[in-house]
Amino acid sequence: MAAATPRQLLDAQGFLHAARIREGGRFSIGALARSASGFAVGIGLYYFGQQYQEALGIRAPEIQTVSWFAVTLIGVAFFSGRFASWRLLDQAIAVLVLMGIAWLMVRTA
C-alpha cells in the first residue's frame, strides 16, 4: 500500500480531534476548529489526489475509498498514541487488513 499522504494525515487529525469535541462533558471550540480544519483541507487534497490514483490504475471507487479510510484509520491510531498499546494480536490483525486492502488494490487495478 502506498505511503500515507498529507490528505490522509489531515483526515486522521480531523477524526482524532472530532472525538475530543465533547471530551469531559464540555464542548471544545478549539477541538471543533482543529477537526473541521483537518477535514476541510483533507477533502480538498483528496479531490486533488484522485489523479494520482488514476495514474496508478486504481479506478474502482470502492478501492480508492477503502484505501483512503485504511490509511486514515492508521493515522488516527498513531496520532492518538494508542497503537503501541494494542495487543500484539490486534496489531497483527491490523497488518493483515492492510495486506488485504493492498491485495484488492493490485487485483482490481
C-alpha positions, 0 to 999 in steps of 0.5 A: 500500500502506498505511503500515507499522504498529507490528505490522509494525515489531515483526515486522521487529525480531523477524526482524532480531534472530532472525538475530543469535541465533547471530551469531559462533558464540555464542548471544545471550540478549539477541538471543533476548529482543529477537526473541521480544519483537518477535514476541510483541507483533507477533502480538498487534497483528496479531490486533488489526489484522485489523479494520482490514483488514476495514474496508478490504475486504481479506478474502482471507487470502492478501492480508492475509498477503502484505501483512503479510510485504511490509511486514515484509520492508521493515522488516527491510531498513531496520532492518538498514541494508542497503537503501541498499546494494542495487543500484539494480536490486534496489531497483527490483525491490523497488518493483515487488513492492510495486506488485504486492502493492498491485495484488492488494490493490485487485483482490481487495478 
